[in-house]
Amino acid sequence: MQKKIPMRQCLGCREMKPKVELIRVVRSPEGDISLDFRGKASGRGAYVCPDAQCLKKAVRARALERAFSCQIPQEIYDKLNEQMEAGV
């Protein structure tokens, strides 16, 4: 019997992909928003492709704000973009 592959939807391109191919954006219980490349950080998570264009689409559509039910300042988006480009 094959093991089930967990699928998640990218907030930018809206495609369903295997969870391991996506990067998790997490809002911690303290309210901090960051990229979680390992997928193990505690908090509410949303997923984007490892592509800066998908992150830009998610920002433009305010998909992260809807996923986390809070306003996200531009500084946070800038920080997420830097982390995405650096691959930290």
Stockholm file with secondary structure:
# STOCKHOLM 1.0

chainA/1-88         MQKKIPMRQCLGCREMKPKVELIRVVRSPEGDISLDFRGKASGRGAYVCPDAQCLKKAVRARALERAFSCQIPQEIYDKLNEQMEAGV
#=GR chainA/1-88 SS CCCCCCEEECTTTCCEEEGGGSEEEEECTTSCEEEESSSCCSSEEEEECSSHHHHHHHHHTTHHHHHHTSCCCHHHHHHHHHHHHHTC
#=GC SS_cons        CCCCCCEEECTTTCCEEEGGGSEEEEECTTSCEEEESSSCCSSEEEEECSSHHHHHHHHHTTHHHHHHTSCCCHHHHHHHHHHHHHTC
//
